[in-house]
């Protein structure tokens, strides 16, 4: 159950002027224990960021705050809960999510998986495709692009024909 007075599991990494914000569903169990984004064993988020050139070095999850040096931010649609995505419920979604994204206005909001995009954009998962999203957060004039990427836990071959690397959507 969600407690609105509870502290965020992971602090947002947001500020104005970011070129991209990566957004997950909620902190996984290992990420919550370690106090770092994308810290689960087998999560390929950090190697992918480096491999595609968004960071000059491969960062460890505990150094996530240094992403701001590269104008990259992080957040989750559910801030007060953690664990497996199968446990996430629509009422866990941060009620201030859209307002927060509008306030910081990144150039690109890259959802790490269709579930995060579906929850934030209020679109049923089956109706959502990978890549650029038609549905937006904020005013159309803001220029914000929303993208749904394959999850960083998935291997590229697990979703044939779909963007498996953030670079395809961030260029």
N, C-alpha and C positions, 0 to 999 in steps of 0.2 A: 504494500500500500504506500502511496505517496503522501509525504508530509510536506505541505507548502512552506513550513517554517524551517525545514531541514536545510543544511548547508549543501551547496553544490558539491557533487562527488569530485569533479575536476573543474578548476577555475577556467573560465573562458580565456582564450588568447586572442583578444580583439583590440583594435584601435583604428582610427580613421586612416585612410590612405592605403589599405592593403590591396594587393593585386588579386589575391585569392584567399578564401576561407574554406577549409575542408571541414565538413560537418558529418558526424556519425550519428548513430541512433542514441546510444547511451554508453557510458564507460563499461567495458567488459570487466569481469571479475578480477583478472590480473592487473588491468590498468588501474582499477580502483585501489587494489592493495598496494601497488607501486606508486600511486599518485602521479601517473603519467599517461598521456594519450598513446593509444596503439601499442601498448606494452605486452600484449599477449604473445605467447610463444607461437611462432608460425605466421604472425602478422607481417605482411610485406610492405606496409606503408612507408617506413623509413628507408629501406633499400630502394623502393620505387622513386621516392622524391629525389634521391641522389642519382639514380640511374638515368633519369630523364632530364637532369640538369637543373632542377629547381633549387637544389642546395649543392654547394661545391664539395661538401664532405658528407659522409653518411653519419647522421646524428643518431644518438641513442635516445630512446623514449624519455629518459630523465632530463634531457636537454631540450625538451620541446619548446621552452620559452625563447630559445635562440632563433626560432623560425621568424620572429618579428624582424630580425636583421635582414631577412630575405623578403619582407613584406608579405608574409604568409601567416594566416591565423587559423585557429582551431576552435571548434565548439561542438556540441551535441544537441539534438532536438530535445532530449530528456536530460536534465541536469541533476535531478535529485535522486535518481535511481541508477543501479548498475546491475550487471549480470548478463545472462544470455538474452539475445534479441527476442527469443520466443516468450520471454517473461514480460516484455514491454507491452503496455496497454496505451491506447490513445489518450487516456486521462493523465498519463505520465508526461506528456509533451509540455514543455515550458510554455506557459501562456504568453510570455513576453518574447518568444523567439522571433517572430516577424518584426516586432518593434526594434529589437536589438540589431537585427540585420539591416533594417532601414537606417538606424542611427549610425552604424559604422560603415555602411555602404561600400563593401568590397566590390572590386570590378567583376569577380566571379565567385559564385557560391557553388562549391563542388561537393555534392553529396556523396559520401562513401557508401554506396549501395542504394538500391531502389527503395528499401524500407524507409531509410531516413528521408529521402525525397518525397515519398508518398505521405508520410506523416506531416512533414513541414508544409508541403504544398496542398495538402488535403485532397489528394487524388488517389483513387483506389489503385493499389499496386499493379494489377493486371492491365490497367489503362496507361501505365507509365512505360516509356521506352528509355533506354540508355541514351546518353548524349544530352544535347541542349534541350531545355524544357520550354514549352510554350507558356505554361502557368508560371507566374512570377510572384516574387515577394516585393512589396513596395510599389512605387509609381512606375509605370512604363518609361517615363522620361528619365528615371534614375540611371538607366543604362546597365543595370545589374543583369548579368547572365547567370542563370541557374543551370547546372549540369548534374546529371546522374551518372556516376561512374560505377564500374563493378567494384565490389568490396575488395579491400586489400588482402583479405584472407584467401580469396579465390585465386587459383592459378589461371594464367591467360587462356589455357585450353579449356577451362571449365565453362566458359561462356563464348562459344565460337561466334565470330562475326560481330562481336560487340566490343566497344572500347574498353580495354583492360588497363590502359595506362592513362593517368591524368593528362599527360602531354597532348593527347589527341583532342581533348576538349579545352585545354587552356591556351592553345595557340590562336 
